[in-house]
Amino acid sequence: MKLKNKKNVIFILFLMATITLFYKGNFFIKLFERKLKTHETKPKISLIMPIYNVEKYLQESLESAIKQTFEKIEIICVNDGSTDSSLNILKEYEKKDSRIIVKDQLNKGVSNARNVGLNIAKGEYIAFLDPDDYLQSDALKIAYEKAKKNNSDILVFGFTAFPETNEWLEKSGKNRNKNYIENSINAYFENVTPCVWNKLYKKTLLRKNDIKFIEQVNIGEDACFNMMAFPGSKTITFIQDRLYNYRTCRKDSLTWLNEKESMKSTLKIIKEVCEVWERRNILNGNEVKLLQYFINMSYEEITKNTNENCNLAQEFLKTLNPKIYNQIIVEACNKEVKKRIKTIEELSIKFQN
């Protein structure tokens, strides 16, 4: 009798173990399947679009995004307090395509809108699209494949300006195929246009270095972002393919409307970049390059109206970090930059008098 009970107990225990293993097995199988599905559906690229009063161009821009031959993307549209029909257009497209994510907020500026997109991005890479521009149909496919092939932290592609262009835009939009490995500072100073919309950024690069847009800067914010991103990159790839179409001469654009404010933004950029580069030990050895860059970036704005801009010259020189603006560094600059520095210094003295 005792033997029979023992057998029954063993049988019951065996049965319970079998059932437990079965359910656990099913659980792990389902968990694996769920993870596999998540991996398959997770976007490879997060395309971020800051939206503000662009009803005239928005549909064309969105169409270029949803019709990409590379489909593993998410399209994050941040409506930054538009007062036209932009939000309605976004909501209609959100219904049509599950990859579109619409965020609506009060107007906080383009830098904040892009940061909202960065904070929720799930893609392996980040790309930006201004809502009055559009992408070539195979843009993200070409960019992603070449970035993966080269294990690029940043990939830079060409662009075409329309409906009008000029010599500078034509030259800037044309890249040559080149890889920079462990030489990211030179990559920025030698070849880069300051915009973010002709680039693909590895998300881990941005997260690791806590790179975001400076929200007090809404003109020139792209340059500031890139000057934070490039120094932390191991591999930067340039490709000659013109994948982006950049609209010029939009008179209601932020840059056009706030031209007088651009110098104030430039001063904030200079201060921020110098502080960050010094903190990250990037400044040492790159003082001449950085000074020349800031001089060339600011010179036209400072000197185009000497009567009003003498005080800007003084503010500009005060903002420069003493480690990049001193006699030794100035003497190491090229002749053209030396001339420009002298002109700015003369304007500064004129204001003091």
Residue frames as qw, qx, qy, qz and C-alpha x, y, z in Angstrom:
[[0.000, 0.886, 0.464, 0.000, 0.00, 0.00, 0.00],
 [0.306, -0.806, 0.114, 0.493, 2.85, 2.32, 0.94],
 [0.442, -0.130, 0.608, 0.647, 4.67, 1.42, -2.28],
 [0.244, 0.628, 0.654, 0.344, 1.57, 2.21, -4.31],
 [0.121, -0.944, -0.237, 0.194, 1.25, 5.63, -2.62],
 [0.429, -0.565, 0.348, 0.614, 4.91, 6.33, -3.30],
 [0.390, 0.198, 0.679, 0.590, 4.40, 5.56, -6.97],
 [0.093, 0.830, 0.533, 0.136, 1.36, 7.84, -7.07],
 [0.265, -0.878, -0.006, 0.399, 3.31, 10.68, -5.47],
 [0.435, -0.315, 0.532, 0.655, 6.20, 10.23, -7.93],
 [0.316, 0.469, 0.697, 0.441, 3.76, 10.15, -10.83],
 [0.024, -0.925, -0.374, 0.058, 2.02, 13.32, -9.65],
 [0.351, -0.744, 0.209, 0.528, 5.35, 15.10, -9.18],
 [0.429, -0.035, 0.651, 0.625, 6.47, 13.99, -12.63],
 [0.206, 0.692, 0.634, 0.277, 3.18, 15.17, -14.12],
 [0.153, -0.939, -0.175, 0.255, 3.48, 18.57, -12.41],
 [0.412, -0.531, 0.404, 0.620, 7.08, 18.96, -13.59],
 [0.387, 0.255, 0.701, 0.541, 6.07, 18.09, -17.14],
 [0.085, 0.855, 0.499, 0.110, 3.19, 20.60, -17.10],
 [0.289, -0.858, 0.034, 0.423, 5.47, 23.27, -15.59],
 [0.435, -0.280, 0.552, 0.654, 8.14, 22.69, -18.25],
 [0.320, 0.521, 0.687, 0.394, 5.48, 22.78, -20.96],
 [0.013, -0.940, -0.339, 0.016, 4.10, 26.11, -19.83],
 [0.373, -0.744, 0.237, 0.501, 7.55, 27.54, -19.18],
 [0.487, 0.012, 0.640, 0.594, 8.63, 26.32, -22.59],
 [0.221, 0.733, 0.568, 0.302, 5.64, 28.01, -24.18],
 [0.209, -0.934, -0.127, 0.260, 6.36, 31.16, -22.20],
 [0.422, -0.549, 0.415, 0.590, 9.98, 31.33, -23.37],
 [0.423, 0.294, 0.680, 0.522, 8.98, 30.50, -26.94],
 [0.092, 0.878, 0.450, 0.133, 6.43, 33.32, -26.90],
 [0.323, -0.853, 0.079, 0.401, 8.97, 35.66, -25.30],
 [0.481, -0.228, 0.563, 0.633, 11.51, 34.79, -28.00],
 [0.311, 0.550, 0.653, 0.418, 8.89, 35.26, -30.72],
 [0.070, -0.948, -0.294, 0.104, 7.90, 38.61, -29.23],
 [0.386, -0.701, 0.283, 0.528, 11.52, 39.77, -29.11],
 [0.461, 0.064, 0.663, 0.586, 12.10, 38.55, -32.65],
 [0.196, 0.760, 0.568, 0.249, 9.02, 40.40, -33.84],
 [0.209, -0.930, -0.074, 0.292, 10.11, 43.55, -31.99],
 [0.464, -0.433, 0.466, 0.616, 13.55, 43.28, -33.59],
 [0.388, 0.328, 0.686, 0.520, 12.00, 42.88, -37.03],
 [0.059, 0.843, 0.483, 0.228, 9.59, 45.80, -36.62],
 [0.397, -0.735, -0.055, 0.547, 11.96, 48.14, -34.80],
 [0.468, 0.884, 0.022, 0.004, 12.82, 51.02, -37.14],
 [0.787, 0.051, 0.035, 0.614, 16.33, 51.26, -38.50],
 [0.249, 0.220, 0.039, 0.942, 16.01, 55.01, -39.03],
 [0.060, -0.743, -0.545, 0.383, 14.11, 57.65, -37.09],
 [0.273, 0.414, 0.310, 0.811, 13.29, 60.54, -39.40],
 [0.190, -0.600, -0.491, 0.603, 12.59, 63.70, -37.37],
 [0.164, 0.534, 0.411, 0.720, 10.55, 66.56, -38.82],
 [0.093, -0.422, -0.434, 0.791, 10.03, 69.85, -36.89],
 [0.131, 0.576, 0.656, 0.470, 6.81, 71.45, -38.19],
 [0.067, -0.579, -0.346, 0.735, 5.84, 75.11, -38.06],
 [0.376, 0.736, 0.156, -0.540, 3.39, 76.76, -40.48],
 [0.087, -0.381, 0.736, 0.553, 4.39, 74.85, -43.61],
 [0.659, 0.374, 0.557, -0.342, 0.98, 73.88, -45.02],
 [0.521, 0.728, -0.221, -0.387, 2.11, 74.89, -48.50],
 [0.371, 0.581, -0.721, -0.070, 4.98, 72.39, -48.62],
 [0.501, -0.357, 0.703, -0.357, 4.19, 69.77, -45.98],
 [0.902, 0.220, 0.251, -0.276, 2.37, 67.26, -48.16],
 [0.681, 0.635, -0.364, 0.041, 5.21, 67.04, -50.67],
 [0.008, -0.616, 0.713, -0.334, 7.68, 66.55, -47.84],
 [0.671, -0.169, 0.604, -0.396, 5.62, 63.83, -46.13],
 [0.893, 0.397, 0.013, -0.214, 5.04, 62.03, -49.43],
 [0.487, 0.652, -0.565, 0.136, 8.78, 61.85, -49.99],
 [0.261, -0.453, 0.752, -0.401, 9.16, 60.29, -46.53],
 [0.762, 0.020, 0.522, -0.383, 6.43, 57.64, -46.73],
 [0.849, 0.508, -0.031, -0.145, 7.41, 56.63, -50.26],
 [0.093, -0.710, 0.696, 0.058, 10.99, 55.79, -49.35],
 [0.780, 0.224, -0.559, -0.169, 12.13, 52.49, -50.85],
 [0.329, 0.120, -0.792, 0.501, 13.63, 51.78, -47.41],
 [0.506, -0.541, -0.426, -0.519, 10.55, 51.04, -45.32],
 [0.680, -0.396, -0.521, 0.329, 12.02, 50.27, -41.87],
 [0.187, 0.275, -0.165, 0.929, 11.64, 53.83, -40.64],
 [0.146, -0.724, -0.614, 0.277, 9.60, 55.87, -38.23],
 [0.200, 0.513, 0.196, 0.811, 8.61, 59.43, -39.10],
 [0.325, -0.564, -0.542, 0.531, 8.44, 61.64, -36.02],
 [0.113, 0.601, 0.293, 0.735, 6.57, 64.87, -36.76],
 [0.306, -0.465, -0.509, 0.657, 6.66, 67.51, -34.02],
 [0.069, 0.764, 0.397, 0.504, 4.11, 70.23, -34.63],
 [0.422, -0.164, -0.347, 0.821, 5.61, 73.27, -32.94],
 [0.052, 0.602, 0.428, -0.672, 2.48, 75.38, -32.42],
 [0.150, 0.166, 0.589, 0.777, 1.53, 75.87, -36.07],
 [0.280, 0.424, 0.380, -0.773, -1.31, 78.34, -36.64],
 [0.477, 0.304, -0.471, -0.677, -2.11, 77.15, -40.17],
 [0.913, 0.013, -0.041, -0.406, -3.45, 73.76, -41.29],
 [0.312, 0.524, -0.788, 0.084, -0.16, 71.90, -40.75],
 [0.341, -0.181, 0.814, -0.433, -1.47, 69.91, -37.76],
 [0.779, 0.294, 0.266, -0.486, -4.57, 68.78, -39.69],
 [0.655, 0.561, -0.475, -0.175, -2.38, 67.58, -42.55],
 [0.063, 0.439, -0.858, 0.259, -0.18, 65.66, -40.10],
 [0.560, -0.016, 0.655, -0.507, -3.19, 63.96, -38.48],
 [0.813, 0.424, -0.037, -0.398, -4.50, 62.83, -41.87],
 [0.539, 0.541, -0.645, 0.015, -1.15, 61.27, -42.74],
 [0.224, -0.347, 0.809, -0.418, -0.91, 59.67, -39.30],
 [0.776, 0.144, 0.393, -0.472, -4.15, 57.80, -40.08],
 [0.775, 0.538, -0.246, -0.221, -2.75, 56.60, -43.42],
 [0.668, 0.419, -0.552, 0.272, 0.65, 55.36, -42.26],
 [0.788, -0.586, -0.189, 0.024, 1.38, 53.70, -38.90],
 [0.731, 0.044, -0.142, 0.666, 5.04, 54.74, -39.13],
 [0.078, 0.586, 0.011, 0.806, 4.08, 58.38, -38.64],
 [0.449, -0.515, -0.577, 0.447, 4.13, 59.66, -35.05],
 [0.049, 0.708, 0.157, 0.687, 2.66, 63.12, -34.46],
 [0.431, -0.436, -0.489, 0.620, 3.54, 65.16, -31.40],
 [0.033, 0.789, 0.296, 0.538, 1.75, 68.47, -30.87],
 [0.507, -0.445, -0.366, 0.641, 3.05, 71.23, -28.62],
 [0.022, 0.967, 0.128, -0.218, 3.01, 74.97, -28.05],
 [0.591, 0.730, -0.159, 0.304, 5.60, 76.90, -30.03],
 [0.678, -0.678, 0.173, 0.225, 9.00, 76.34, -28.40],
 [0.098, 0.804, -0.498, -0.308, 11.31, 76.65, -31.39],
 [0.801, 0.404, -0.411, -0.161, 12.96, 74.30, -33.85],
 [0.214, 0.457, -0.798, 0.329, 15.67, 73.17, -31.42],
 [0.484, -0.121, 0.648, -0.576, 13.12, 72.04, -28.84],
 [0.840, 0.281, 0.008, -0.465, 11.00, 70.34, -31.51],
 [0.651, 0.456, -0.607, 0.003, 13.98, 68.33, -32.75],
 [0.031, -0.358, 0.806, -0.470, 14.92, 67.39, -29.18],
 [0.726, 0.014, 0.374, -0.577, 11.41, 66.06, -28.62],
 [0.854, 0.383, -0.270, -0.228, 11.97, 63.82, -31.63],
 [0.377, 0.503, -0.732, 0.261, 15.40, 62.73, -30.40],
 [0.356, -0.315, 0.666, -0.575, 13.99, 61.80, -26.99],
 [0.796, 0.107, 0.417, -0.427, 11.47, 59.32, -28.39],
 [0.570, 0.556, -0.521, -0.308, 13.44, 58.03, -31.39],
 [0.881, -0.206, 0.410, -0.115, 13.74, 54.23, -31.56],
 [0.804, 0.579, -0.132, 0.024, 15.83, 53.92, -34.70],
 [0.846, -0.164, 0.065, 0.503, 19.41, 52.76, -34.97],
 [0.380, 0.090, 0.170, 0.905, 20.17, 55.93, -36.91],
 [0.073, 0.756, 0.400, -0.513, 18.71, 59.44, -36.80],
 [0.321, 0.269, 0.439, 0.795, 17.92, 61.59, -39.83],
 [0.078, 0.569, 0.347, -0.742, 16.30, 65.00, -40.14],
 [0.238, 0.440, 0.630, 0.594, 13.93, 66.37, -42.76],
 [0.088, 0.279, 0.193, -0.936, 12.81, 69.99, -42.84],
 [0.425, 0.476, 0.740, -0.215, 9.12, 70.10, -43.83],
 [0.423, 0.796, -0.011, -0.432, 9.62, 72.42, -46.80],
 [0.099, 0.560, -0.763, -0.308, 12.23, 70.10, -48.34],
 [0.942, 0.080, 0.090, -0.313, 11.99, 66.57, -49.71],
 [0.506, -0.438, 0.721, 0.181, 14.04, 63.39, -50.07],
 [0.437, 0.338, -0.703, -0.449, 14.93, 61.39, -53.14],
 [0.873, -0.155, -0.152, -0.436, 12.93, 58.14, -53.13],
 [0.912, 0.008, -0.351, 0.210, 15.96, 55.94, -52.37],
 [0.041, 0.790, -0.360, 0.495, 17.69, 58.42, -50.03],
 [0.609, -0.563, 0.437, -0.348, 17.38, 56.50, -46.77],
 [0.992, 0.088, 0.090, 0.028, 18.13, 53.15, -48.41],
 [0.649, 0.581, -0.241, 0.428, 21.41, 54.39, -49.88],
 [0.121, -0.744, 0.397, -0.523, 22.36, 56.27, -46.72],
 [0.802, -0.423, 0.316, -0.279, 21.62, 53.35, -44.36],
 [0.974, 0.178, 0.012, 0.138, 23.38, 50.72, -46.47],
 [0.535, 0.613, -0.291, 0.503, 26.53, 52.82, -46.83],
 [0.337, -0.701, 0.384, -0.497, 26.53, 53.74, -43.15],
 [0.922, -0.262, 0.241, -0.152, 26.26, 50.06, -42.18],
 [0.874, 0.396, -0.115, 0.256, 28.94, 49.05, -44.68],
 [0.394, 0.585, -0.350, 0.616, 31.42, 51.53, -43.18],
 [0.546, -0.497, -0.567, 0.365, 30.17, 51.29, -39.59],
 [0.179, 0.466, 0.015, 0.867, 29.75, 55.06, -39.75],
 [0.161, -0.450, -0.587, 0.654, 28.91, 57.15, -36.72],
 [0.285, 0.706, 0.141, -0.633, 27.94, 59.93, -39.11],
 [0.512, 0.254, 0.636, 0.519, 27.25, 59.69, -42.82],
 [0.113, 0.634, 0.018, -0.765, 27.15, 62.87, -44.93],
 [0.522, 0.390, 0.678, 0.339, 25.40, 62.91, -48.30],
 [0.159, 0.037, 0.289, 0.943, 25.00, 65.47, -51.05],
 [0.222, 0.649, 0.597, -0.416, 22.04, 67.75, -51.68],
 [0.257, 0.388, 0.490, 0.737, 20.45, 69.81, -54.43],
 [0.031, 0.424, 0.335, -0.841, 19.25, 73.38, -53.81],
 [0.062, 0.433, 0.685, 0.582, 16.03, 74.51, -55.53],
 [0.667, 0.661, 0.331, 0.091, 14.33, 76.50, -57.02],
 [0.286, 0.907, -0.255, 0.174, 17.36, 78.82, -56.91],
 [0.882, -0.269, -0.032, 0.386, 20.98, 78.05, -56.18],
 [0.093, 0.955, -0.282, -0.006, 24.33, 79.79, -56.10],
 [0.542, 0.552, -0.610, 0.173, 28.00, 78.91, -56.29],
 [0.189, -0.425, 0.731, -0.500, 28.32, 78.22, -52.56],
 [0.785, 0.000, 0.390, -0.482, 25.23, 75.97, -52.43],
 [0.849, 0.434, -0.258, -0.160, 26.31, 74.11, -55.54],
 [0.364, 0.532, -0.703, 0.301, 29.75, 73.48, -54.11],
 [0.371, -0.320, 0.660, -0.570, 28.38, 72.56, -50.67],
 [0.851, 0.095, 0.206, -0.473, 25.88, 70.09, -52.08],
 [0.815, 0.439, -0.378, -0.029, 28.56, 68.16, -53.91],
 [0.660, -0.600, 0.451, -0.022, 30.52, 65.63, -51.85],
 [0.517, 0.483, -0.700, -0.095, 33.34, 63.31, -52.77],
 [0.925, -0.252, -0.270, -0.091, 33.43, 59.75, -51.48],
 [0.303, 0.533, -0.593, 0.522, 35.71, 59.72, -48.46],
 [0.765, -0.498, -0.407, 0.026, 36.07, 58.04, -45.07],
 [0.011, 0.690, -0.465, 0.554, 37.51, 59.75, -42.01],
 [0.839, -0.315, -0.440, 0.066, 38.61, 57.30, -39.33],
 [0.636, -0.526, -0.237, 0.512, 39.73, 58.68, -35.95],
 [0.324, -0.018, 0.143, 0.935, 40.07, 62.10, -37.60],
 [0.042, 0.718, 0.693, 0.040, 36.66, 63.60, -36.98],
 [0.141, -0.762, -0.107, 0.623, 37.80, 67.17, -36.28],
 [0.134, -0.301, 0.557, 0.762, 39.38, 67.44, -39.73],
 [0.122, 0.416, 0.848, 0.304, 36.24, 65.94, -41.25],
 [0.007, -0.826, -0.493, 0.273, 34.22, 68.83, -39.85],
 [0.121, -0.765, 0.114, 0.622, 36.57, 71.67, -40.75],
 [0.218, -0.246, 0.688, 0.647, 37.50, 70.38, -44.21],
 [0.041, -0.160, -0.830, -0.533, 34.22, 69.28, -45.71],
 [0.041, -0.500, -0.841, 0.204, 31.10, 69.85, -43.66],
 [0.199, -0.488, -0.251, -0.812, 28.15, 72.11, -44.36],
 [0.115, -0.204, 0.635, -0.736, 26.64, 73.05, -40.99],
 [0.694, -0.115, -0.129, -0.699, 23.14, 71.63, -41.63],
 [0.447, -0.198, 0.833, -0.261, 21.83, 68.40, -40.04],
 [0.771, 0.354, 0.263, -0.458, 19.42, 67.42, -42.82],
 [0.712, 0.549, -0.417, -0.135, 22.08, 65.93, -45.14],
 [0.100, 0.467, -0.828, 0.292, 23.42, 63.57, -42.51],
 [0.843, -0.279, -0.412, -0.205, 22.69, 60.26, -40.83],
 [0.116, -0.617, 0.600, -0.496, 23.70, 59.99, -37.16],
 [0.555, -0.107, -0.818, 0.106, 24.15, 56.82, -35.15],
 [0.515, -0.722, -0.202, -0.415, 21.82, 57.13, -32.18],
 [0.826, -0.400, -0.227, 0.326, 24.30, 55.58, -29.76],
 [0.483, 0.248, -0.064, 0.837, 26.76, 58.37, -30.63],
 [0.184, -0.598, -0.106, -0.773, 24.23, 61.02, -29.67],
 [0.742, -0.592, -0.231, -0.213, 23.04, 59.27, -26.51],
 [0.821, -0.157, -0.243, 0.491, 26.54, 58.41, -25.27],
 [0.395, 0.110, -0.081, 0.909, 27.73, 62.03, -25.59],
 [0.015, -0.684, -0.565, 0.462, 24.38, 63.57, -24.55],
 [0.147, -0.068, 0.366, 0.916, 24.21, 65.53, -27.80],
 [0.174, 0.719, 0.664, -0.107, 21.10, 67.63, -28.24],
 [0.242, 0.641, 0.242, 0.687, 20.13, 70.93, -29.82],
 [0.217, -0.181, -0.407, 0.868, 20.75, 74.03, -27.68],
 [0.052, 0.693, 0.716, 0.066, 17.24, 75.33, -27.14],
 [0.101, -0.808, -0.124, 0.567, 18.29, 78.95, -26.68],
 [0.082, -0.428, 0.556, 0.708, 19.66, 78.82, -30.24],
 [0.643, 0.490, 0.551, -0.207, 17.20, 78.73, -33.13],
 [0.566, 0.808, -0.155, -0.058, 19.45, 80.14, -35.84],
 [0.310, 0.656, -0.670, 0.158, 22.64, 78.21, -36.52],
 [0.749, -0.372, 0.433, -0.337, 21.52, 75.41, -34.21],
 [0.957, 0.284, -0.063, 0.003, 22.63, 72.86, -36.82],
 [0.461, 0.655, -0.464, 0.379, 26.25, 74.04, -36.68],
 [0.359, -0.568, 0.550, -0.497, 26.29, 73.83, -32.90],
 [0.930, -0.075, 0.239, -0.268, 24.81, 70.31, -32.97],
 [0.872, 0.429, -0.181, 0.149, 27.40, 69.11, -35.50],
 [0.234, 0.692, -0.512, 0.452, 30.29, 70.67, -33.59],
 [0.595, -0.424, 0.542, -0.414, 29.23, 68.53, -30.62],
 [0.951, 0.119, 0.205, -0.196, 28.62, 65.36, -32.65],
 [0.716, 0.616, -0.318, 0.084, 31.65, 65.22, -34.95],
 [0.030, 0.678, -0.668, 0.307, 34.41, 65.19, -32.30],
 [0.632, -0.265, 0.637, -0.353, 32.90, 62.10, -30.67],
 [0.892, 0.368, 0.021, -0.261, 32.76, 60.10, -33.89],
 [0.627, -0.371, 0.611, 0.311, 35.20, 57.35, -34.82],
 [0.371, 0.127, 0.717, 0.576, 34.14, 56.93, -38.44],
 [0.327, 0.665, 0.194, -0.643, 32.62, 59.65, -40.64],
 [0.490, 0.184, 0.724, 0.449, 31.67, 58.80, -44.18],
 [0.278, 0.567, -0.067, -0.772, 31.06, 61.21, -47.06],
 [0.520, 0.281, 0.759, 0.272, 29.20, 60.01, -50.15],
 [0.060, -0.125, 0.344, 0.929, 28.68, 61.89, -53.38],
 [0.039, -0.495, -0.820, -0.284, 25.04, 60.85, -53.86],
 [0.171, -0.136, 0.087, -0.972, 22.69, 63.87, -53.82],
 [0.208, -0.325, -0.922, 0.030, 19.87, 62.48, -51.70],
 [0.091, -0.639, -0.537, 0.543, 18.26, 65.63, -50.30],
 [0.211, 0.585, 0.398, 0.674, 16.42, 68.52, -51.94],
 [0.301, -0.446, -0.391, 0.747, 16.82, 71.81, -50.10],
 [0.161, 0.823, 0.470, 0.275, 14.34, 74.62, -50.74],
 [0.372, -0.099, -0.101, 0.917, 15.85, 78.11, -50.91],
 [0.070, -0.172, -0.187, -0.965, 14.24, 81.56, -50.82],
 [0.356, -0.604, -0.703, -0.119, 11.35, 80.76, -48.50],
 [0.059, 0.533, -0.138, 0.833, 10.69, 84.23, -47.10],
 [0.650, -0.578, -0.007, -0.494, 8.63, 83.00, -44.15],
 [0.837, -0.023, -0.475, 0.271, 11.40, 80.69, -42.92],
 [0.609, -0.740, -0.142, 0.248, 12.95, 81.20, -39.50],
 [0.636, -0.153, 0.170, 0.737, 16.37, 82.08, -40.94],
 [0.222, 0.515, 0.369, 0.741, 14.92, 84.69, -43.29],
 [0.312, -0.830, -0.339, -0.315, 12.69, 86.36, -40.73],
 [0.625, -0.769, -0.003, 0.130, 15.27, 86.54, -37.93],
 [0.719, 0.471, -0.133, 0.494, 18.41, 87.54, -39.80],
 [0.041, -0.788, 0.258, -0.558, 19.06, 90.36, -37.30],
 [0.749, -0.554, 0.257, -0.257, 19.03, 87.84, -34.45],
 [0.934, 0.239, -0.235, 0.124, 21.56, 85.52, -36.07],
 [0.337, 0.593, -0.506, 0.528, 24.59, 87.17, -34.45],
 [0.534, -0.499, 0.411, -0.545, 23.12, 86.70, -30.97],
 [0.986, -0.025, 0.072, -0.150, 22.73, 83.00, -31.74],
 [0.719, 0.509, -0.357, 0.311, 26.28, 82.87, -33.11],
 [0.046, -0.636, 0.532, -0.558, 27.66, 84.25, -29.84],
 [0.791, -0.307, 0.341, -0.404, 25.75, 81.58, -27.88],
 [0.959, 0.257, -0.115, 0.027, 27.13, 78.89, -30.20],
 [0.442, 0.626, -0.477, 0.431, 30.72, 80.12, -29.76],
 [0.359, -0.550, 0.518, -0.547, 30.37, 80.15, -25.97],
 [0.914, -0.118, 0.228, -0.314, 28.77, 76.70, -25.84],
 [0.888, 0.385, -0.218, 0.125, 31.22, 75.02, -28.23],
 [0.258, 0.647, -0.540, 0.473, 34.28, 76.47, -26.48],
 [0.538, -0.462, 0.489, -0.508, 33.02, 75.33, -23.07],
 [0.965, 0.022, 0.161, -0.207, 32.14, 71.82, -24.24],
 [0.774, 0.509, -0.308, 0.217, 35.33, 71.33, -26.24],
 [0.041, 0.644, -0.584, 0.493, 37.43, 72.47, -23.30],
 [0.704, -0.326, 0.440, -0.453, 35.54, 70.17, -20.93],
 [0.971, 0.157, 0.164, -0.080, 35.96, 67.22, -23.30],
 [0.520, -0.538, 0.482, 0.457, 39.67, 67.98, -23.92],
 [0.666, 0.532, 0.445, 0.275, 39.06, 68.64, -27.62],
 [0.115, 0.990, 0.009, -0.082, 40.17, 72.27, -27.65],
 [0.428, -0.681, 0.497, 0.325, 43.87, 71.57, -27.15],
 [0.441, -0.116, 0.733, 0.504, 45.54, 71.29, -30.57],
 [0.254, 0.562, 0.695, 0.371, 42.52, 72.63, -32.46],
 [0.116, -0.690, -0.279, 0.658, 42.63, 76.28, -31.37],
 [0.045, -0.330, 0.416, 0.846, 43.66, 77.69, -34.75],
 [0.054, -0.260, -0.848, -0.458, 41.04, 75.71, -36.68],
 [0.129, -0.668, -0.706, 0.195, 38.29, 76.76, -34.30],
 [0.102, -0.629, -0.086, 0.766, 39.24, 80.44, -34.28],
 [0.007, -0.161, 0.590, 0.792, 39.40, 80.55, -38.08],
 [0.079, -0.428, -0.867, -0.245, 36.02, 78.85, -38.28],
 [0.124, -0.727, -0.544, 0.399, 34.36, 81.33, -35.91],
 [0.102, -0.501, 0.165, 0.843, 35.94, 84.33, -37.64],
 [0.045, -0.002, -0.715, -0.697, 34.76, 83.23, -41.08],
 [0.113, -0.522, -0.845, -0.039, 31.31, 82.34, -39.73],
 [0.171, -0.765, -0.456, 0.421, 30.79, 85.75, -38.11],
 [0.357, -0.204, 0.196, 0.890, 32.74, 88.20, -40.25],
 [0.016, 0.391, 0.556, 0.733, 30.04, 89.22, -42.73],
 [0.354, -0.742, -0.564, -0.085, 27.43, 89.78, -40.04],
 [0.489, -0.604, -0.192, 0.600, 29.79, 91.90, -37.94],
 [0.308, -0.300, 0.264, 0.863, 31.08, 94.09, -40.77],
 [0.225, 0.495, 0.680, 0.491, 28.11, 94.56, -43.10],
 [0.115, -0.876, -0.249, -0.398, 26.91, 97.64, -41.21],
 [0.552, 0.137, -0.444, 0.692, 29.87, 99.17, -39.38],
 [0.180, -0.463, 0.137, -0.857, 27.87, 101.99, -37.76],
 [0.766, -0.383, -0.022, -0.516, 25.51, 99.64, -35.97],
 [0.967, -0.057, -0.246, 0.018, 27.78, 96.64, -35.55],
 [0.239, 0.635, -0.555, 0.482, 30.78, 98.07, -33.74],
 [0.556, -0.430, 0.494, -0.512, 29.28, 96.79, -30.48],
 [0.981, 0.093, 0.004, -0.170, 28.83, 93.35, -32.07],
 [0.631, 0.539, -0.464, 0.310, 32.56, 93.28, -32.79],
 [0.130, -0.546, 0.599, -0.571, 33.29, 93.96, -29.14],
 [0.815, -0.184, 0.312, -0.452, 30.78, 91.34, -27.96],
 [0.919, 0.321, -0.226, -0.037, 32.22, 88.82, -30.40],
 [0.443, 0.543, -0.578, 0.418, 35.81, 89.27, -29.19],
 [0.386, -0.448, 0.539, -0.600, 34.71, 89.09, -25.55],
 [0.917, -0.035, 0.119, -0.380, 32.88, 85.82, -26.20],
 [0.757, 0.436, -0.480, 0.080, 35.93, 84.09, -27.69],
 [0.872, -0.463, -0.031, 0.158, 37.70, 81.77, -25.26],
 [0.119, -0.896, 0.404, 0.140, 41.17, 83.18, -24.38],
 [0.667, -0.256, 0.661, 0.229, 42.65, 79.81, -25.32],
 [0.616, 0.439, 0.546, 0.360, 41.67, 80.34, -28.96],
 [0.236, 0.898, 0.138, 0.343, 41.91, 84.13, -29.11],
 [0.530, -0.748, 0.162, 0.365, 45.40, 85.18, -28.12],
 [0.156, 0.824, -0.408, -0.362, 48.47, 86.48, -29.93],
 [0.301, -0.324, 0.870, 0.216, 50.05, 83.07, -30.50],
 [0.501, 0.387, 0.774, -0.025, 46.89, 81.57, -32.04],
 [0.380, 0.855, 0.137, -0.326, 46.14, 84.66, -34.14],
 [0.001, -0.721, 0.582, 0.377, 49.68, 84.61, -35.56],
 [0.353, -0.108, 0.913, 0.173, 49.18, 80.97, -36.59],
 [0.559, 0.591, 0.495, -0.306, 46.04, 81.78, -38.63],
 [0.568, 0.345, 0.477, 0.575, 46.11, 82.18, -42.39],
 [0.211, 0.003, 0.088, 0.973, 46.54, 85.65, -43.97],
 [0.260, -0.456, -0.500, -0.688, 42.87, 86.15, -44.83],
 [0.573, -0.623, -0.531, 0.042, 41.72, 85.37, -41.31],
 [0.486, -0.286, -0.220, 0.796, 44.39, 87.65, -39.84],
 [0.018, 0.215, 0.252, 0.943, 43.03, 90.52, -41.95],
 [0.453, -0.549, -0.541, -0.449, 39.50, 89.78, -40.78],
 [0.604, -0.505, -0.471, 0.398, 40.56, 89.67, -37.13],
 [0.328, -0.095, -0.053, 0.938, 42.28, 93.05, -37.54],
 [0.192, -0.376, -0.394, -0.817, 39.10, 94.57, -39.05],
 [0.582, -0.585, -0.548, -0.141, 36.96, 93.22, -36.21],
 [0.571, -0.377, -0.339, 0.645, 39.43, 94.54, -33.61],
 [0.150, 0.102, 0.114, 0.977, 39.40, 98.00, -35.24],
 [0.384, -0.507, -0.476, -0.607, 35.60, 98.03, -35.14],
 [0.640, -0.522, -0.526, 0.203, 35.69, 97.04, -31.49],
 [0.430, -0.217, -0.181, 0.858, 38.04, 99.90, -30.64],
 [0.063, -0.310, -0.323, -0.892, 35.86, 102.31, -32.61],
 [0.515, -0.599, -0.537, -0.296, 32.89, 101.36, -30.44],
 [0.609, -0.448, -0.400, 0.518, 34.90, 101.93, -27.26],
 [0.263, -0.063, 0.022, 0.963, 35.81, 105.41, -28.44]]
